[in-house]
Amino acid sequence: MWSRRAFLRRTGVLGTAAFALKSRGLNDVLAAGASVAGQSAADVAKDELYWGQIQMQFDLDRQVINLNSGNHCSQPRVVMEAVKRYLDMQNLAPVYYQGQLRGNMETVRRGLADEFGCDVEEMAMTRNASESLQSVQSRIDLVAGDEVVTTEQDYPRMLTTWDQRVRRDKLVLTRVQFPVPTTQQDLFERITKAITPKTKVLHFCHITNLTGQLFPVQRICRYARERGIFTIVDGAHAGAQFPFKLRDLECDAYGVSLHKWLLAPFGTGFLFVRRDKIDKVWPLQAAPARSASDIRKFEEIGTAPHAPKAAIADALAFHRAIGAERKAARLFYLSSRWANRLGQYPKIKIHSSFKPGETWGLATVGIEGIPPNKISSHLWDRYRIIVAGISGGDLPGPRFDYQGVRVTPNVYTSVDEVDTFIKGMEELAK
């Protein structure tokens, strides 16, 4: 185990330029972790020496400031190298090595199931959260007149999927609206009040992609199960942003994009389906009858590269080397830094809750009288900051009455970059 002094010497802080030496990948991350062993996650969140070592593991363009990690994240070098290695391997003899990689997928499946807290036979690897959720939305058996309850602020693609089923199967779709930020009790009451005797499915976010609004998932799912209602939870932005276990949520299905907060290769995700519900959902692409209760039926998409999925194992290793608690604490620290400063301006409206345990690395902020595109343009033109504009739209997309920009830093984001964002927003607010 490295001492704090040895770690500082290794990174160059005690010597020449800080972080000047070539990274050794996971070994450096583990050594950095050893240097802060025994410290609380909240204390480590503020340790710029530690996070400087983490930032070294990425090849980034520091001429721009990426505060739109919520789209998809930069991958650490160890993950990028793994994808390239597996692609090169596969290219040597595609049929043979594709089979080898496919056989190794069970190792990846076990790793994901262990990290996210479910049975290995409930974990399917997909390309993203949309594919995961649509596998359930499009193929669960429903008949004309059956009701689905979702929210007005769910992800547009998921709303579009339900709208298509309304047209095709004559379902009844209820979209629940809510203010932001709001309370767990308010969300529970709004959703449960929308349930009728004909309700067959509840579909809602773990946290929304718009403001990071957290839902009381376990409580809603327990309420639904008592009434025989199938629950689908959109975890696209929850998975690996903060720690939780699927078994504790008690939902029937859950979808994640791993290329977001796990820092896995682009085009990777997972679908969780409770073991006793697998045979109730048809896969997007046909599977033999013998696979009716096999979670792997959701992975049958024809010929596709296995290299990105194989490299999920490396992303998991990187995530664990940092630690889920440390990562969540760091994201909250970075988000709180800008929220605390900008919240002092009367014209600035923060649409996300900053109560402990309700926000991590995704929050939305607006400025009265300035539309999101103007905020984004100012930040980009003056400071080369990338953010995501958020504003309510018309059907079939989500509708809501607030607007602003979504800010999503990550472990590779520096405090200086956050402070530059603060400066840019202060200019507009003044």
C-alpha positions as CSV (number, residue, x, y, z in Angstrom):
1,M,0.0,0.0,0.0
2,W,1.3,3.4,-0.9
3,S,1.7,6.2,1.6
4,R,0.4,9.6,0.9
5,R,3.8,10.9,0.4
6,A,4.7,8.1,-2.1
7,F,1.5,8.8,-4.0
8,L,2.4,12.6,-4.3
9,R,5.9,11.7,-5.5
10,R,4.5,9.3,-8.0
11,T,2.1,11.8,-9.5
12,G,4.8,14.5,-9.6
13,V,3.3,16.8,-7.0
14,L,6.5,16.5,-4.9
15,G,9.0,17.1,-7.6
16,T,8.5,18.5,-11.2
17,A,5.2,19.2,-12.9
18,A,2.1,17.7,-11.3
19,F,0.8,14.5,-12.9
20,A,3.6,14.6,-15.5
21,L,4.4,10.9,-15.4
22,K,2.7,8.4,-17.8
23,S,-0.4,6.8,-16.2
24,R,-0.3,3.1,-15.4
25,G,-4.1,2.8,-15.6
26,L,-5.9,0.9,-12.9
27,N,-2.7,0.5,-10.8
28,D,-2.6,4.3,-10.5
29,V,-6.3,4.5,-9.5
30,L,-5.8,1.8,-6.9
31,A,-2.7,3.6,-5.6
32,A,-4.6,6.8,-5.4
33,G,-7.3,5.0,-3.4
34,A,-4.8,3.6,-1.0
35,S,-3.5,7.1,-0.4
36,V,-6.9,8.2,0.9
37,A,-7.8,5.0,2.7
38,G,-9.7,5.6,5.9
39,Q,-11.1,9.0,4.8
40,S,-14.8,9.5,4.3
41,A,-16.2,9.8,0.8
42,A,-17.2,13.4,1.5
43,D,-13.6,14.3,2.4
44,V,-12.2,12.5,-0.6
45,A,-14.7,14.4,-2.8
46,K,-12.7,17.6,-2.0
47,D,-9.2,16.1,-2.5
48,E,-7.9,17.5,-5.7
49,L,-4.7,15.5,-5.6
50,Y,-6.8,12.3,-5.6
51,W,-9.1,13.4,-8.4
52,G,-6.2,14.8,-10.4
53,Q,-4.9,11.2,-10.5
54,I,-8.3,10.0,-11.7
55,Q,-8.4,12.7,-14.4
56,M,-5.0,11.5,-15.7
57,Q,-6.7,8.2,-16.8
58,F,-8.6,10.0,-19.6
59,D,-7.5,11.4,-23.0
60,L,-9.6,14.5,-23.2
61,D,-9.7,17.7,-25.2
62,R,-9.1,20.3,-22.5
63,Q,-9.7,23.1,-24.9
64,V,-13.4,22.5,-24.3
65,I,-15.3,21.9,-21.1
66,N,-17.7,19.0,-21.3
67,L,-20.5,19.5,-18.9
68,N,-22.8,17.3,-21.0
69,S,-21.6,14.0,-19.7
70,G,-25.3,13.0,-19.4
71,N,-25.4,12.3,-23.1
72,H,-22.6,9.9,-23.0
73,C,-19.3,10.0,-21.2
74,S,-15.7,9.9,-22.2
75,Q,-14.2,6.5,-21.5
76,P,-11.0,6.1,-19.4
77,R,-7.9,5.0,-21.3
78,V,-8.1,1.5,-19.9
79,V,-11.6,1.0,-21.5
80,M,-10.7,2.5,-24.8
81,E,-7.6,0.2,-25.0
82,A,-9.7,-2.8,-24.1
83,V,-12.2,-2.1,-27.0
84,K,-9.3,-1.7,-29.4
85,R,-7.7,-4.9,-28.1
86,Y,-10.9,-6.9,-28.5
87,L,-11.5,-5.5,-32.0
88,D,-8.0,-6.4,-33.1
89,M,-8.4,-9.9,-31.6
90,Q,-11.8,-10.4,-33.3
91,N,-10.3,-9.2,-36.7
92,L,-7.6,-12.0,-36.6
93,A,-10.2,-14.7,-37.3
94,P,-13.7,-13.2,-36.8
95,V,-15.8,-16.4,-36.6
96,Y,-13.4,-18.0,-34.1
97,Y,-12.7,-15.0,-31.8
98,Q,-16.3,-13.7,-32.0
99,G,-17.2,-17.1,-30.4
100,Q,-14.5,-16.7,-27.8
101,L,-15.7,-13.3,-26.8
102,R,-19.3,-14.5,-26.7
103,G,-18.4,-17.3,-24.4
104,N,-16.7,-14.8,-22.0
105,M,-19.9,-12.7,-21.8
106,E,-21.0,-14.7,-18.8
107,T,-18.1,-13.2,-16.8
108,V,-19.3,-9.7,-17.7
109,R,-22.9,-10.7,-16.8
110,R,-21.8,-11.9,-13.4
111,G,-19.9,-8.6,-12.8
112,L,-22.9,-6.5,-13.7
113,A,-25.3,-8.6,-11.6
114,D,-22.9,-8.3,-8.6
115,E,-22.4,-4.6,-9.0
116,F,-26.1,-3.7,-9.4
117,G,-27.5,-6.3,-7.0
118,C,-29.5,-8.9,-8.9
119,D,-29.5,-12.5,-9.8
120,V,-27.2,-13.3,-12.7
121,E,-30.1,-14.9,-14.5
122,E,-31.9,-11.5,-14.5
123,M,-29.2,-9.5,-16.3
124,A,-29.2,-9.0,-20.0
125,M,-26.6,-7.0,-21.9
126,T,-28.1,-4.5,-24.5
127,R,-26.9,-1.5,-26.5
128,N,-28.6,1.2,-24.4
129,A,-31.4,2.0,-22.1
130,S,-33.8,2.7,-25.0
131,E,-33.4,-0.8,-26.4
132,S,-33.7,-2.2,-22.9
133,L,-36.9,-0.4,-22.1
134,Q,-38.5,-0.8,-25.5
135,S,-37.9,-4.5,-25.2
136,V,-40.4,-4.5,-22.4
137,Q,-42.7,-1.6,-23.5
138,S,-43.2,-3.0,-27.0
139,R,-43.5,-6.7,-26.2
140,I,-45.3,-7.0,-22.9
141,D,-48.8,-8.4,-23.6
142,L,-51.5,-5.7,-23.3
143,V,-54.9,-5.5,-25.0
144,A,-57.2,-2.6,-26.0
145,G,-58.4,-0.7,-23.1
146,D,-55.5,-1.6,-20.8
147,E,-54.0,1.5,-19.1
148,V,-50.4,2.6,-18.7
149,V,-49.3,5.3,-16.3
150,T,-46.1,7.2,-17.0
151,T,-45.0,10.8,-16.5
152,E,-45.0,13.9,-18.6
153,Q,-41.2,14.3,-18.0
154,D,-40.1,10.8,-19.1
155,Y,-37.6,10.3,-21.9
156,P,-39.0,11.3,-25.3
157,R,-38.2,8.0,-26.9
158,M,-40.0,6.1,-24.2
159,L,-43.0,8.3,-24.5
160,T,-43.0,7.8,-28.3
161,T,-42.9,4.0,-27.7
162,W,-46.0,4.2,-25.6
163,D,-47.7,6.5,-28.1
164,Q,-47.1,3.9,-30.8
165,R,-48.7,1.2,-28.7
166,V,-51.7,3.5,-28.1
167,R,-52.1,3.8,-31.9
168,R,-51.4,0.1,-32.6
169,D,-53.2,-1.6,-29.7
170,K,-55.7,1.0,-28.5
171,L,-54.1,1.3,-25.0
172,V,-55.0,4.2,-22.7
173,L,-51.9,6.3,-21.7
174,T,-51.9,8.6,-18.7
175,R,-49.0,11.1,-18.3
176,V,-48.6,12.4,-14.8
177,Q,-47.2,16.0,-14.5
178,F,-45.3,17.2,-11.5
179,P,-43.4,20.4,-10.5
180,V,-39.6,20.5,-10.1
181,P,-38.0,20.1,-7.8
182,T,-40.7,18.2,-5.8
183,T,-40.8,15.8,-2.9
184,Q,-40.9,12.0,-2.8
185,Q,-44.3,12.1,-1.1
186,D,-45.7,14.4,-3.9
187,L,-44.5,12.0,-6.6
188,F,-45.9,9.0,-4.8
189,E,-49.3,10.6,-4.4
190,R,-49.5,11.9,-8.0
191,I,-48.6,8.5,-9.5
192,T,-50.8,6.3,-7.2
193,K,-53.8,8.7,-7.7
194,A,-53.5,8.1,-11.5
195,I,-54.0,4.3,-11.1
196,T,-57.3,2.8,-11.9
197,P,-58.6,-0.8,-11.9
198,K,-57.6,-1.0,-15.6
199,T,-53.9,0.0,-15.0
200,K,-51.6,-2.7,-16.0
201,V,-48.2,-0.9,-16.2
202,L,-46.4,1.8,-14.3
203,H,-43.4,3.3,-16.2
204,F,-41.3,6.0,-14.5
205,C,-37.7,7.2,-14.1
206,H,-35.4,6.4,-11.2
207,I,-34.1,9.9,-11.9
208,T,-35.2,12.0,-14.8
209,N,-32.9,13.0,-17.6
210,L,-34.3,16.6,-17.4
211,T,-33.5,17.7,-13.9
212,G,-32.3,14.5,-12.1
213,Q,-35.6,14.4,-10.1
214,L,-35.4,11.3,-7.9
215,F,-38.4,9.0,-7.5
216,P,-39.4,6.9,-4.5
217,V,-38.9,3.7,-6.6
218,Q,-39.3,1.0,-3.9
219,R,-42.4,2.6,-2.4
220,I,-44.1,2.9,-5.8
221,C,-43.2,-0.6,-6.9
222,R,-44.4,-2.1,-3.7
223,Y,-47.7,-0.3,-4.1
224,A,-48.0,-1.5,-7.7
225,R,-47.1,-5.1,-6.9
226,E,-49.9,-5.3,-4.3
227,R,-52.3,-4.5,-7.2
228,G,-50.8,-6.8,-9.8
229,I,-49.3,-3.9,-11.8
230,F,-46.1,-4.4,-13.8
231,T,-43.4,-1.8,-13.1
232,I,-40.8,-0.5,-15.6
233,V,-38.1,1.9,-14.3
234,D,-35.9,4.0,-16.5
235,G,-32.5,3.9,-14.9
236,A,-30.6,5.4,-17.8
237,H,-29.1,8.2,-15.6
238,A,-29.1,6.3,-12.3
239,G,-26.9,3.3,-13.1
240,A,-23.3,4.0,-11.7
241,Q,-24.0,7.7,-10.9
242,F,-24.9,6.7,-7.3
243,P,-25.0,3.4,-5.4
244,F,-28.1,1.3,-5.3
245,K,-29.1,-2.3,-5.6
246,L,-31.8,-3.5,-8.0
247,R,-33.1,-6.0,-5.5
248,D,-33.9,-3.1,-3.1
249,L,-35.9,-1.2,-5.7
250,E,-38.3,-4.1,-6.2
251,C,-39.3,-3.2,-9.7
252,D,-40.1,-5.7,-12.5
253,A,-37.9,-4.3,-15.2
254,Y,-35.1,-1.7,-15.3
255,G,-33.0,-0.3,-18.1
256,V,-29.6,1.4,-18.1
257,S,-27.2,3.0,-20.6
258,L,-23.7,1.9,-19.4
259,H,-22.0,4.4,-21.8
260,K,-23.2,7.1,-19.4
261,W,-22.2,7.0,-15.8
262,L,-20.3,3.7,-15.8
263,L,-17.9,5.1,-18.4
264,A,-18.4,1.9,-20.5
265,P,-18.0,1.7,-24.3
266,F,-20.4,3.6,-26.4
267,G,-23.4,1.4,-27.3
268,T,-23.6,-0.7,-24.1
269,G,-26.4,-1.1,-21.6
270,F,-28.3,-3.6,-19.6
271,L,-31.9,-4.8,-19.0
272,F,-32.9,-6.3,-15.7
273,V,-36.1,-8.3,-15.6
274,R,-37.3,-10.1,-12.4
275,R,-36.8,-13.8,-12.9
276,D,-40.5,-14.6,-12.4
277,K,-41.4,-12.0,-15.1
278,I,-39.1,-13.0,-17.9
279,D,-41.5,-15.3,-19.6
280,K,-44.2,-12.5,-19.5
281,V,-42.1,-10.3,-21.9
282,W,-41.5,-11.2,-25.6
283,P,-38.0,-10.2,-26.9
284,L,-37.7,-7.6,-29.6
285,Q,-36.3,-10.2,-32.0
286,A,-37.7,-13.7,-32.1
287,A,-36.3,-16.4,-29.8
288,P,-37.1,-20.1,-29.7
289,A,-39.7,-21.3,-27.2
290,R,-37.1,-23.0,-25.0
291,S,-35.7,-19.5,-24.3
292,A,-39.0,-18.1,-22.9
293,S,-37.7,-17.9,-19.4
294,D,-34.0,-17.2,-20.3
295,I,-32.8,-13.6,-19.8
296,R,-30.5,-14.1,-22.8
297,K,-33.4,-14.0,-25.2
298,F,-33.2,-10.2,-25.0
299,E,-29.6,-10.2,-26.4
300,E,-30.6,-11.9,-29.7
301,I,-30.0,-9.1,-32.2
302,G,-28.1,-10.9,-34.9
303,T,-24.5,-10.4,-35.8
304,A,-23.0,-7.6,-33.8
305,P,-19.6,-6.7,-32.3
306,H,-18.8,-8.2,-28.9
307,A,-15.8,-6.0,-28.3
308,P,-17.8,-3.1,-26.6
309,K,-19.6,-5.6,-24.4
310,A,-16.4,-7.4,-23.5
311,A,-14.9,-4.0,-22.4
312,I,-17.7,-3.5,-19.9
313,A,-15.5,-5.6,-17.6
314,D,-12.8,-3.0,-17.7
315,A,-15.3,-0.2,-17.1
316,L,-16.5,-2.1,-14.0
317,A,-13.0,-2.5,-12.8
318,F,-12.3,1.2,-13.2
319,H,-15.6,2.1,-11.4
320,R,-14.8,-0.2,-8.5
321,A,-11.3,1.1,-8.2
322,I,-12.7,4.5,-7.5
323,G,-15.6,3.3,-5.5
324,A,-19.3,4.0,-5.9
325,E,-19.5,6.1,-2.7
326,R,-16.5,8.2,-3.6
327,K,-17.8,8.8,-7.1
328,A,-21.2,9.8,-6.0
329,A,-19.7,12.2,-3.4
330,R,-17.5,13.8,-5.9
331,L,-20.4,14.4,-8.4
332,F,-22.4,16.0,-5.6
333,Y,-19.5,18.1,-4.6
334,L,-19.0,19.4,-8.1
335,S,-22.7,20.1,-8.6
336,S,-23.1,21.7,-5.2
337,R,-20.2,24.0,-6.0
338,W,-21.9,25.7,-8.9
339,A,-25.4,25.5,-7.3
340,N,-24.3,27.2,-4.1
341,R,-22.8,30.1,-6.0
342,L,-25.5,30.6,-8.6
343,G,-28.3,30.1,-6.2
344,Q,-27.4,33.5,-4.7
345,Y,-28.7,35.3,-7.8
346,P,-32.5,36.1,-7.8
347,K,-32.7,35.7,-11.6
348,I,-31.2,32.2,-11.5
349,K,-33.6,29.3,-11.0
350,I,-32.3,25.9,-10.0
351,H,-34.8,23.2,-11.0
352,S,-33.1,20.3,-9.1
353,S,-33.2,19.4,-5.4
354,F,-30.0,19.6,-3.5
355,K,-31.2,17.8,-0.5
356,P,-28.7,15.1,0.6
357,G,-29.2,11.9,-1.3
358,E,-31.4,13.4,-4.0
359,T,-28.9,14.9,-6.5
360,W,-25.4,13.8,-7.6
361,G,-24.0,14.8,-11.0
362,L,-27.2,15.9,-12.9
363,A,-28.9,19.2,-12.3
364,T,-30.7,21.9,-14.3
365,V,-30.5,25.7,-14.0
366,G,-32.1,28.5,-15.8
367,I,-32.0,32.3,-15.9
368,E,-35.2,34.3,-16.0
369,G,-35.7,36.0,-19.4
370,I,-32.9,34.1,-21.2
371,P,-33.9,31.0,-23.2
372,P,-31.7,27.9,-23.0
373,N,-30.3,28.3,-26.5
374,K,-29.0,31.8,-25.6
375,I,-27.4,30.4,-22.4
376,S,-25.8,27.6,-24.3
377,S,-24.5,29.9,-27.1
378,H,-22.9,32.3,-24.6
379,L,-21.2,29.5,-22.7
380,W,-19.9,27.9,-25.9
381,D,-18.9,31.1,-27.7
382,R,-17.1,32.7,-24.8
383,Y,-15.8,29.7,-22.8
384,R,-16.2,26.6,-25.0
385,I,-18.5,25.0,-22.4
386,I,-20.8,22.2,-23.6
387,V,-24.2,21.9,-21.8
388,A,-27.6,20.6,-22.8
389,G,-30.5,22.9,-23.3
390,I,-33.8,21.9,-21.6
391,S,-37.2,23.2,-22.5
392,G,-40.7,21.8,-22.6
393,G,-42.2,20.8,-26.0
394,D,-45.4,19.6,-27.5
395,L,-46.7,16.1,-28.0
396,P,-45.4,13.5,-28.6
397,G,-42.5,14.7,-26.6
398,P,-42.5,15.7,-22.9
399,R,-44.3,18.9,-21.8
400,F,-43.3,21.0,-18.8
401,D,-43.2,24.7,-18.0
402,Y,-39.5,25.3,-17.0
403,Q,-36.4,25.8,-19.0
404,G,-32.6,26.0,-18.5
405,V,-29.5,24.1,-19.2
406,R,-28.6,20.7,-17.8
407,V,-25.2,20.4,-16.2
408,T,-23.6,17.0,-15.9
409,P,-19.9,16.9,-14.8
410,N,-18.1,13.6,-14.2
411,V,-15.0,12.3,-12.5
412,Y,-12.8,13.8,-15.2
413,T,-14.2,17.3,-14.6
414,S,-11.9,19.7,-12.8
415,V,-12.9,22.3,-10.2
416,D,-11.5,25.0,-12.5
417,E,-13.9,23.9,-15.2
418,V,-16.8,24.1,-12.9
419,D,-15.6,27.6,-11.8
420,T,-15.5,28.7,-15.4
421,F,-19.1,27.6,-15.8
422,I,-20.0,29.6,-12.7
423,K,-18.3,32.7,-14.2
424,G,-20.1,32.3,-17.5
425,M,-23.5,32.0,-15.8
426,E,-22.7,35.0,-13.5
427,E,-22.0,37.2,-16.5
428,L,-25.5,36.4,-17.9
429,A,-27.2,36.8,-14.5
430,K,-25.7,40.3,-14.0
